[in-house]
């Protein structure tokens, strides 16, 4: 028997509460002391179409999900057919007894058939079949011996706004389903869930971690046109806007959203614009405005598959080179790519300091997998005390009072960064424009001034290199294979490296690139000098990180493991494809 170590899939149609059930069950597991890592897969429909939620749980910290499944919770017949091949021998399927499921096919695969009257219990006990997902979670508790109080706790959280009557009805439905499973089925299911004493944990996804980091760093303005999967950043900051003094603006389109943020930043706000690749496509002209006017700005690109609408609710990593080169002309920008929850929190805060210090746009790259995947972390893993606010060369009122000459907003400087004043002070009256300009911000046509101002802006890339992080090494210092990754592929790759090194301690290691532009060539070289065969693992067709390395360092990788079907990597996928 295995205790507290299993993978569960909850599947059904959009509108059946698959996402709320999955997220709630993650919280229930965390409250009984366990770790979780979840993956969502949903179609871009309000109702209909198969959705599912994968939950990996363990009493040890989890870095990734894994493919073998021990328990399938099917809210539709289709769910069983779609996921049956993922179940391992000894696994179980919980489903409504009204479904036309061939039990002999399950038994032939040594899979337990747990047929429960989920809809009848929901109707008879709760008064509505809509409670079938609550009944299903009660059935899971009965089969795995998970104390039902943890299911009741998330039922209360989910339904307390609807009143005590609804909460109590869901309690009864969960209890009846759990009792039914306990009374009708033996206890030979090999995977159990037991509560343990453990420090209290947070259940948080990548987008919420970015939002929390931004909040701690003093973000006080957010504007967006909602676009999956960046929307939850906007929702989280908007939900907490009144409590923390954040101005939240839902714009009529992405162009308006970024222009609002540029205006807010110009007058001193710490402004963020969350979007996806399609939304960012509309923003690139205004991105150039921020670059030319040297206005700090933080943009989050939560990637999804393109081109055009692509796979609207799925994941991809195909916007890296676009972000580095977006908008016409040349101007500095900084591109960050956090790979896990803690790094998302740090990037959400750090981006504002970089944006104001170098007076340039900072782009945080994430994707649907990292944005939406919930994970448990202990509260001290997010180091709030380490966050400091650095506003760069921002002139104080005292410094402005002491000015002896007319203020030059774009004064030439050796490091490319001009002292910045906010509008409102009588000595800080200045012009700014999207045209080429002189040190006062006045439009010019002079070639010599153009060269001087162009060089001043581009010097920021060299200056910023001192703060660009070197890649992070996971695994042994030297190994036969060195995986290269950025962003969300970190989680499955860390698990893959652990698996590969189980028998051969020097089989594989991993280099994660967290800061991608300006590319830190001098900081990367020492790692490459002792690296094994370089294998780039990316969620795109062309291997964009590998191409960036070739472009900046003239170095070809030895191989690529690529995925562009809209689904996230798993450790098993990486290991299986390593052979080829």
C-alpha positions as CSV (number, residue, x, y, z in Angstrom):
1,X,0.0,0.0,0.0
2,X,1.2,3.5,-0.9
3,X,0.3,6.4,1.4
4,X,0.1,10.0,0.3
5,X,1.7,9.5,-3.1
6,X,-0.6,9.5,-6.1
7,X,-1.8,11.3,-9.2
8,X,-5.5,12.0,-9.6
9,X,-7.4,13.2,-12.6
10,X,-10.8,14.9,-12.3
11,X,-12.5,15.1,-15.7
12,X,-15.8,16.3,-17.2
13,X,-17.4,19.0,-19.4
14,X,-16.9,22.7,-19.1
15,X,-19.6,23.9,-16.7
16,X,-19.5,20.8,-14.4
17,X,-17.1,22.5,-11.9
18,X,-14.0,20.6,-12.9
19,X,-11.7,23.6,-12.3
20,X,-13.3,24.6,-9.0
21,X,-13.3,20.9,-7.8
22,X,-9.6,20.5,-8.7
23,X,-8.5,23.7,-7.2
24,X,-10.6,23.0,-4.1
25,X,-9.2,19.5,-3.7
26,X,-5.7,20.9,-3.9
27,X,-6.5,23.1,-0.9
28,X,-8.0,20.2,0.9
29,X,-4.9,18.1,0.5
30,X,-2.7,21.0,1.6
31,X,-4.8,21.5,4.7
32,X,-4.2,17.9,5.7
33,X,-0.4,18.5,5.4
34,X,0.3,17.2,1.9
35,X,2.1,18.7,-1.0
36,X,0.4,19.2,-4.4
37,X,1.2,20.1,-8.0
38,X,-1.7,20.6,-10.4
39,X,-2.1,20.9,-14.2
40,X,-5.2,22.2,-15.9
41,X,-6.4,21.3,-19.4
42,X,-9.5,23.0,-20.6
43,X,-11.1,24.0,-23.9
44,X,-12.0,27.5,-24.8
45,X,-15.7,27.0,-24.3
46,X,-18.1,28.3,-21.6
47,X,-20.0,25.0,-21.6
48,X,-19.3,21.6,-23.2
49,X,-16.1,20.1,-24.3
50,X,-13.8,17.9,-22.2
51,X,-11.8,19.5,-19.4
52,X,-9.7,17.8,-16.9
53,X,-7.6,18.7,-13.8
54,X,-4.4,16.7,-12.8
55,X,-3.3,16.6,-9.2
56,X,-0.1,15.1,-8.1
57,X,0.1,14.8,-4.3
58,X,2.8,13.6,-1.9
59,X,4.0,14.0,1.7
60,X,7.3,15.2,0.2
61,X,7.8,18.5,-1.8
62,X,6.8,18.1,-5.5
63,X,8.6,19.8,-8.4
64,X,6.4,18.5,-11.2
65,X,3.4,16.4,-12.2
66,X,3.9,12.9,-13.6
67,X,1.9,10.9,-16.1
68,X,1.0,7.6,-14.5
69,X,-2.4,8.0,-12.9
70,X,-3.7,6.1,-9.9
71,X,-7.2,7.5,-9.6
72,X,-9.6,8.9,-12.3
73,X,-12.7,10.8,-11.2
74,X,-15.1,10.9,-14.2
75,X,-18.0,13.3,-14.3
76,X,-18.8,12.1,-17.9
77,X,-18.5,8.8,-19.8
78,X,-16.1,10.5,-22.2
79,X,-13.7,11.1,-19.4
80,X,-13.2,7.4,-18.9
81,X,-12.5,6.7,-22.6
82,X,-10.1,9.6,-22.9
83,X,-7.9,8.8,-19.9
84,X,-8.2,5.0,-19.5
85,X,-4.8,4.4,-21.1
86,X,-3.1,6.7,-18.5
87,X,-4.2,4.5,-15.6
88,X,-1.7,2.1,-14.1
89,X,-2.4,-1.4,-12.9
90,X,-4.3,-1.3,-9.6
91,X,-5.8,2.2,-10.3
92,X,-9.4,3.0,-9.8
93,X,-12.1,4.9,-11.7
94,X,-15.0,6.7,-9.8
95,X,-18.0,7.4,-12.1
96,X,-21.8,7.7,-12.0
97,X,-23.6,4.4,-12.0
98,X,-25.8,5.7,-14.8
99,X,-22.8,5.8,-17.2
100,X,-22.5,3.0,-19.8
101,X,-19.1,1.8,-18.7
102,X,-17.9,-1.7,-19.5
103,X,-16.6,-3.0,-16.2
104,X,-15.0,-6.0,-17.9
105,X,-12.7,-3.7,-19.9
106,X,-11.6,-2.0,-16.6
107,X,-11.1,-5.4,-14.9
108,X,-9.0,-6.7,-17.8
109,X,-6.6,-3.8,-17.2
110,X,-6.7,-4.5,-13.4
111,X,-8.5,-1.2,-12.8
112,X,-11.0,-1.0,-10.1
113,X,-14.5,0.1,-11.1
114,X,-16.1,2.4,-8.4
115,X,-19.6,2.9,-9.6
116,X,-21.4,5.5,-7.4
117,X,-24.9,7.1,-7.9
118,X,-23.3,10.6,-7.9
119,X,-26.2,12.3,-9.7
120,X,-28.9,10.5,-7.7
121,X,-27.2,11.4,-4.4
122,X,-26.9,15.0,-5.5
123,X,-30.5,15.2,-6.5
124,X,-32.0,13.3,-3.6
125,X,-29.8,14.7,-0.8
126,X,-28.8,18.1,-2.2
127,X,-31.7,19.0,-4.4
128,X,-29.7,19.4,-7.6
129,X,-27.5,17.4,-9.9
130,X,-25.1,20.3,-10.0
131,X,-23.6,19.0,-6.8
132,X,-22.3,15.9,-8.5
133,X,-18.8,17.2,-8.3
134,X,-19.1,17.6,-4.5
135,X,-20.4,14.0,-4.4
136,X,-17.4,12.9,-6.5
137,X,-15.0,14.5,-4.0
138,X,-16.8,12.7,-1.2
139,X,-16.4,9.5,-3.0
140,X,-12.6,10.1,-3.3
141,X,-12.5,10.7,0.4
142,X,-14.3,7.5,1.1
143,X,-12.0,5.4,-1.3
144,X,-8.7,6.9,-0.1
145,X,-9.7,7.3,3.6
146,X,-9.1,11.0,3.4
147,X,-10.8,12.6,6.5
148,X,-14.0,14.2,5.2
149,X,-13.4,17.3,7.3
150,X,-11.0,18.6,4.7
151,X,-13.6,18.2,1.9
152,X,-16.1,20.1,4.2
153,X,-13.6,22.9,4.7
154,X,-13.3,23.6,0.9
155,X,-17.0,23.2,0.5
156,X,-17.5,26.0,3.0
157,X,-15.0,28.2,1.3
158,X,-16.6,27.6,-2.1
159,X,-20.2,28.1,-1.2
160,X,-20.4,30.3,1.9
161,X,-21.4,33.3,-0.2
162,X,-24.4,31.3,-1.3
163,X,-25.6,30.9,2.2
164,X,-25.6,28.2,4.9
165,X,-28.4,26.2,3.3
166,X,-26.2,25.5,0.2
167,X,-23.2,24.8,2.3
168,X,-25.1,22.2,4.4
169,X,-26.6,20.6,1.4
170,X,-23.1,20.1,-0.1
171,X,-21.9,18.7,3.3
172,X,-24.6,16.1,3.2
173,X,-24.0,15.2,-0.4
174,X,-20.2,14.6,0.2
175,X,-20.9,12.6,3.4
176,X,-23.5,10.4,1.6
177,X,-21.1,9.7,-1.3
178,X,-18.3,8.8,1.1
179,X,-20.5,6.5,3.1
180,X,-21.7,4.8,-0.1
181,X,-18.1,4.0,-1.2
182,X,-17.1,2.8,2.2
183,X,-20.1,0.5,2.5
184,X,-20.1,-0.9,-1.1
185,X,-16.4,-1.3,-1.9
186,X,-13.6,-3.1,-0.1
187,X,-10.6,-1.3,1.2
188,X,-8.0,-3.0,-1.1
189,X,-7.4,0.2,-3.2
190,X,-3.6,0.5,-2.8
191,X,-3.3,4.3,-2.5
192,X,-4.5,6.1,0.6
193,X,-4.5,9.8,1.7
194,X,-3.7,10.4,5.4
195,X,-3.4,13.7,7.2
196,X,0.0,14.5,8.6
197,X,1.5,17.1,10.9
198,X,3.3,19.6,8.7
199,X,3.9,23.4,8.5
200,X,1.0,25.4,7.0
201,X,1.3,25.8,3.3
202,X,0.2,28.2,0.6
203,X,-1.6,26.9,-2.5
204,X,-0.6,29.3,-5.2
205,X,-0.1,29.4,-9.0
206,X,2.4,31.3,-11.1
207,X,0.2,34.3,-12.0
208,X,-0.9,34.8,-8.4
209,X,2.8,34.7,-7.3
210,X,3.7,37.4,-9.9
211,X,0.8,39.5,-8.6
212,X,1.8,39.1,-5.0
213,X,5.4,40.1,-5.9
214,X,4.2,43.1,-7.8
215,X,2.0,44.2,-4.8
216,X,4.9,43.9,-2.4
217,X,7.1,45.9,-4.7
218,X,4.6,48.8,-4.7
219,X,2.6,48.2,-7.8
220,X,-0.2,50.7,-7.7
221,X,-1.6,50.7,-11.3
222,X,-2.8,47.8,-13.5
223,X,-4.5,48.1,-16.9
224,X,-5.5,45.2,-19.1
225,X,-7.8,43.9,-21.7
226,X,-8.5,40.4,-20.4
227,X,-6.8,37.7,-22.4
228,X,-6.2,34.1,-21.3
229,X,-3.9,33.1,-19.6
230,X,-2.8,36.6,-18.4
231,X,-6.2,37.5,-17.0
232,X,-5.8,36.1,-13.5
233,X,-3.0,38.7,-12.8
234,X,-5.5,41.4,-13.6
235,X,-8.2,39.8,-11.6
236,X,-6.0,39.2,-8.6
237,X,-4.7,42.8,-8.5
238,X,-8.2,44.2,-9.2
239,X,-9.7,42.1,-6.4
240,X,-7.2,43.6,-3.9
241,X,-7.2,47.1,-5.4
242,X,-9.3,48.8,-2.8
243,X,-7.4,47.1,0.1
244,X,-4.0,48.2,-1.2
245,X,-4.6,51.4,-3.1
246,X,-4.2,50.0,-6.6
247,X,-5.8,51.8,-9.6
248,X,-7.3,49.1,-11.8
249,X,-8.4,49.9,-15.4
250,X,-10.1,47.4,-17.8
251,X,-9.4,49.0,-21.2
252,X,-11.4,48.7,-24.4
253,X,-8.4,47.0,-26.1
254,X,-4.7,46.1,-25.6
255,X,-3.5,49.3,-27.2
256,X,-5.4,51.4,-24.7
257,X,-4.2,49.2,-21.8
258,X,-0.5,49.7,-22.5
259,X,-1.0,53.4,-23.2
260,X,-2.8,53.9,-19.9
261,X,0.1,52.2,-18.1
262,X,2.7,54.3,-19.9
263,X,0.8,57.4,-18.8
264,X,0.5,56.2,-15.2
265,X,4.2,55.4,-15.1
266,X,5.1,58.8,-16.6
267,X,3.6,60.5,-13.5
268,X,5.2,58.1,-11.1
269,X,3.0,55.0,-10.7
270,X,4.5,51.5,-10.7
271,X,2.4,50.2,-13.6
272,X,1.9,46.6,-14.9
273,X,0.2,45.3,-18.0
274,X,-0.7,41.6,-18.1
275,X,-1.5,40.1,-21.4
276,X,-0.9,37.2,-23.8
277,X,1.0,36.9,-27.1
278,X,-2.0,38.1,-29.1
279,X,-2.5,41.1,-26.9
280,X,1.2,41.9,-26.9
281,X,1.1,41.9,-30.7
282,X,-1.2,44.9,-30.5
283,X,1.0,46.7,-28.0
284,X,4.3,46.7,-29.8
285,X,4.0,50.3,-31.3
286,X,3.3,51.6,-27.8
287,X,6.2,49.5,-26.5
288,X,8.4,51.6,-28.8
289,X,6.9,54.7,-27.2
290,X,8.0,53.6,-23.8
291,X,11.5,52.8,-25.2
292,X,11.9,56.2,-26.9
293,X,10.5,58.2,-24.1
294,X,12.5,56.1,-21.5
295,X,9.4,55.3,-19.5
296,X,9.5,52.4,-17.0
297,X,6.9,49.8,-17.7
298,X,6.3,46.1,-16.6
299,X,4.6,43.8,-19.1
300,X,3.7,40.2,-18.4
301,X,3.3,38.0,-21.5
302,X,1.5,34.8,-20.4
303,X,2.1,32.7,-23.5
304,X,-0.4,30.5,-25.3
305,X,-0.2,28.8,-28.7
306,X,-0.5,31.0,-31.8
307,X,-0.6,32.3,-34.4
308,X,-3.8,34.2,-34.2
309,X,-6.2,32.7,-31.7
310,X,-4.3,29.4,-31.9
311,X,-5.1,27.2,-28.9
312,X,-6.6,29.9,-26.7
313,X,-6.5,28.0,-23.4
314,X,-3.4,25.9,-23.8
315,X,0.3,26.4,-23.3
316,X,3.4,27.2,-25.4
317,X,6.8,29.0,-25.3
318,X,6.9,30.5,-28.8
319,X,7.0,34.3,-28.0
320,X,10.6,34.6,-26.7
321,X,12.3,36.0,-29.8
322,X,9.2,38.1,-30.4
323,X,9.5,39.7,-27.0
324,X,13.2,40.4,-27.5
325,X,12.7,42.0,-30.9
326,X,9.2,43.5,-30.6
327,X,8.5,46.9,-32.1
328,X,10.4,48.6,-34.9
329,X,13.7,50.1,-34.4
330,X,16.2,49.3,-31.6
331,X,15.8,50.2,-28.0
332,X,16.7,48.4,-24.7
333,X,14.3,46.1,-22.9
334,X,14.9,43.5,-20.2
335,X,13.3,40.0,-20.5
336,X,12.8,37.8,-17.5
337,X,11.6,34.2,-17.5
338,X,10.7,32.7,-14.1
339,X,10.4,29.0,-14.0
340,X,8.6,28.2,-10.7
341,X,6.3,29.8,-8.1
342,X,9.1,31.3,-6.0
343,X,10.8,32.8,-9.1
344,X,7.5,34.2,-10.3
345,X,7.1,36.1,-6.9
346,X,10.7,37.4,-7.2
347,X,10.3,38.4,-10.9
348,X,7.0,40.2,-10.1
349,X,8.8,42.4,-7.6
350,X,12.2,42.7,-9.3
351,X,10.8,43.8,-12.6
352,X,9.7,47.1,-11.2
353,X,13.1,47.9,-9.8
354,X,14.7,47.1,-13.1
355,X,12.2,49.1,-15.1
356,X,12.7,52.2,-13.0
357,X,16.4,51.8,-12.5
358,X,17.0,51.5,-16.3
359,X,14.0,53.5,-17.4
360,X,12.9,50.9,-19.9
361,X,10.3,48.2,-20.4
362,X,10.7,45.0,-18.5
363,X,8.9,41.9,-19.9
364,X,8.1,38.9,-17.7
365,X,7.6,35.7,-19.8
366,X,5.4,33.0,-18.4
367,X,2.9,30.6,-20.0
368,X,-0.4,28.9,-19.4
369,X,1.3,25.9,-17.6
370,X,3.2,28.0,-15.1
371,X,0.4,30.6,-14.9
372,X,-2.3,28.2,-14.0
373,X,-0.6,25.3,-12.2
374,X,-1.2,25.4,-8.4
375,X,1.5,24.2,-6.1
376,X,2.0,24.0,-2.4
377,X,4.8,25.9,-0.8
378,X,5.6,26.7,2.8
379,X,5.0,30.3,3.6
380,X,8.6,31.2,4.3
381,X,9.5,30.3,0.7
382,X,8.2,33.7,-0.4
383,X,10.7,36.0,1.2
384,X,8.8,39.2,1.7
385,X,11.5,40.8,3.7
386,X,14.0,40.5,0.9
387,X,11.9,42.8,-1.4
388,X,13.3,46.3,-1.5
389,X,12.2,49.2,-3.7
390,X,14.8,50.8,-5.9
391,X,13.4,53.7,-7.9
392,X,16.7,54.4,-9.6
393,X,17.7,57.9,-10.5
394,X,14.4,59.4,-9.4
395,X,15.0,63.0,-8.3
396,X,13.5,64.1,-5.0
397,X,11.8,67.4,-4.5
398,X,14.8,68.6,-2.5
399,X,17.1,67.7,-5.4
400,X,14.8,69.5,-7.8
401,X,14.7,72.6,-5.5
402,X,18.5,72.8,-5.8
403,X,18.7,72.7,-9.6
404,X,20.7,75.6,-10.9
405,X,20.0,74.9,-14.6
406,X,17.0,74.0,-16.7
407,X,16.1,70.4,-16.2
408,X,17.1,68.0,-19.0
409,X,14.9,64.9,-18.9
410,X,17.1,63.0,-21.4
411,X,20.5,64.4,-20.4
412,X,23.4,62.4,-21.8
413,X,25.1,60.1,-19.3
414,X,27.9,57.6,-19.4
415,X,25.7,54.7,-18.2
416,X,22.8,55.7,-20.5
417,X,20.5,56.6,-17.6
418,X,19.2,60.2,-17.1
419,X,18.0,61.5,-13.8
420,X,14.2,61.3,-13.8
421,X,11.8,63.8,-12.4
422,X,8.0,63.3,-12.0
423,X,5.7,66.0,-13.3
424,X,4.4,68.5,-10.8
425,X,7.5,70.2,-9.6
426,X,8.0,73.8,-10.9
427,X,11.6,72.9,-11.9
428,X,10.5,69.6,-13.5
429,X,8.6,71.0,-16.4
430,X,9.7,69.1,-19.5
431,X,8.7,67.7,-22.8
432,X,8.7,64.1,-23.9
433,X,7.8,62.6,-27.2
434,X,7.8,59.6,-29.4
435,X,10.0,61.4,-32.0
436,X,13.8,61.5,-31.7
437,X,14.6,64.4,-29.4
438,X,17.5,66.2,-27.7
439,X,18.3,66.3,-24.0
440,X,15.3,68.6,-23.2
441,X,12.9,66.2,-25.0
442,X,12.5,68.6,-27.9
443,X,12.0,67.0,-31.4
444,X,15.1,67.2,-33.6
445,X,16.2,66.1,-37.1
446,X,20.0,66.6,-36.4
447,X,22.0,63.5,-37.3
448,X,24.7,64.1,-34.6
449,X,22.1,64.4,-31.9
450,X,20.3,61.3,-33.2
451,X,23.5,59.3,-32.9
452,X,24.2,60.7,-29.4
453,X,20.7,59.9,-28.0
454,X,20.5,56.5,-29.8
455,X,23.8,55.5,-28.2
456,X,22.7,56.8,-24.8
457,X,19.6,54.6,-24.8
458,X,21.4,51.5,-26.0
459,X,24.1,51.9,-23.4
460,X,21.5,50.7,-20.9
461,X,21.8,47.2,-22.2
462,X,25.5,47.1,-21.2
463,X,24.8,48.8,-17.9
464,X,22.0,46.4,-17.1
465,X,24.2,43.3,-17.7
466,X,25.7,43.7,-14.2
467,X,22.3,42.8,-12.8
468,X,21.4,40.1,-15.3
469,X,21.5,36.7,-13.6
470,X,23.6,33.8,-14.7
471,X,21.9,30.5,-15.5
472,X,21.0,28.3,-12.5
473,X,22.6,24.8,-12.4
474,X,20.6,21.9,-11.1
475,X,22.2,18.5,-10.6
476,X,25.9,17.6,-10.5
477,X,28.6,20.0,-11.7
478,X,29.5,17.8,-14.6
479,X,27.2,15.4,-16.4
480,X,27.0,13.5,-19.7
481,X,23.9,15.5,-20.7
482,X,23.2,19.2,-19.9
483,X,19.6,20.2,-20.5
484,X,18.9,23.8,-21.3
485,X,15.6,25.4,-20.4
486,X,13.7,28.6,-19.7
487,X,10.4,29.2,-18.1
488,X,7.9,26.4,-17.2
489,X,9.9,23.5,-18.5
490,X,11.9,23.8,-15.3
491,X,9.5,21.7,-13.3
492,X,9.3,18.5,-15.5
493,X,13.0,18.8,-16.3
494,X,14.0,18.8,-12.6
495,X,12.0,15.6,-12.1
496,X,13.5,14.1,-15.3
497,X,17.1,14.9,-14.1
498,X,16.3,13.3,-10.7
499,X,15.0,10.1,-12.5
500,X,18.0,9.9,-14.9
501,X,20.5,10.3,-12.1
502,X,18.9,7.7,-9.9
503,X,21.1,5.0,-11.2
504,X,23.9,7.1,-12.8
505,X,24.7,10.1,-10.6
506,X,26.4,12.0,-13.5
507,X,24.0,11.2,-16.2
508,X,22.3,14.7,-16.5
509,X,22.2,18.2,-15.1
510,X,20.2,21.3,-16.0
511,X,20.9,24.9,-16.9
512,X,17.9,27.2,-16.4
513,X,18.0,30.6,-18.0
514,X,16.0,33.0,-15.8
515,X,17.2,36.3,-17.4
516,X,17.2,36.2,-21.2
517,X,17.8,39.7,-22.4
518,X,20.3,41.3,-22.5
519,X,21.8,37.8,-22.9
520,X,24.6,37.3,-20.3
521,X,27.2,35.8,-22.6
522,X,30.1,36.2,-20.2
523,X,28.2,34.6,-17.4
524,X,27.0,31.7,-19.5
525,X,30.5,30.8,-20.9
526,X,31.9,29.2,-17.7
527,X,28.9,26.9,-17.6
528,X,29.2,25.8,-21.2
529,X,32.9,25.1,-20.8
530,X,32.2,22.2,-18.5
531,X,28.8,21.2,-19.8
532,X,27.9,17.8,-21.4
533,X,25.9,17.4,-24.5
534,X,23.7,20.4,-24.8
535,X,20.0,19.5,-25.2
536,X,17.5,22.3,-25.4
537,X,14.0,21.5,-24.1
538,X,11.4,24.1,-25.2
539,X,7.7,24.4,-25.9
540,X,8.0,25.7,-29.4
541,X,8.8,24.4,-32.9
542,X,12.1,26.1,-33.7
543,X,14.0,25.9,-30.4
544,X,14.0,29.7,-29.7
545,X,16.4,29.5,-26.7
546,X,18.8,27.4,-28.8
547,X,18.5,30.0,-31.6
548,X,19.2,32.8,-29.1
549,X,22.3,31.0,-28.0
550,X,23.5,30.6,-31.6
551,X,22.7,34.3,-32.3
552,X,24.6,35.7,-29.3
553,X,27.4,33.1,-28.8
554,X,27.8,31.4,-32.2
555,X,27.2,28.0,-30.5
556,X,25.0,25.2,-31.8
557,X,23.3,22.9,-29.2
558,X,23.7,19.1,-29.7
559,X,20.0,18.4,-29.8
560,X,16.5,19.6,-29.1
561,X,13.4,18.2,-27.4
562,X,10.5,20.3,-28.5
563,X,6.8,20.2,-28.0
564,X,4.1,22.4,-29.6
565,X,0.8,20.6,-29.2
566,X,-0.4,23.0,-26.5
567,X,0.2,20.5,-23.7
568,X,2.9,20.8,-21.1
569,X,6.0,18.7,-20.8
570,X,6.1,15.8,-18.5
571,X,9.2,14.1,-17.1
572,X,8.3,10.9,-19.0
573,X,8.0,12.8,-22.3
574,X,11.4,14.3,-21.9
575,X,13.0,11.0,-21.0
576,X,11.3,9.1,-23.8
577,X,12.3,11.7,-26.4
578,X,15.9,11.9,-25.1
579,X,16.7,8.7,-27.0
580,X,15.9,10.3,-30.3
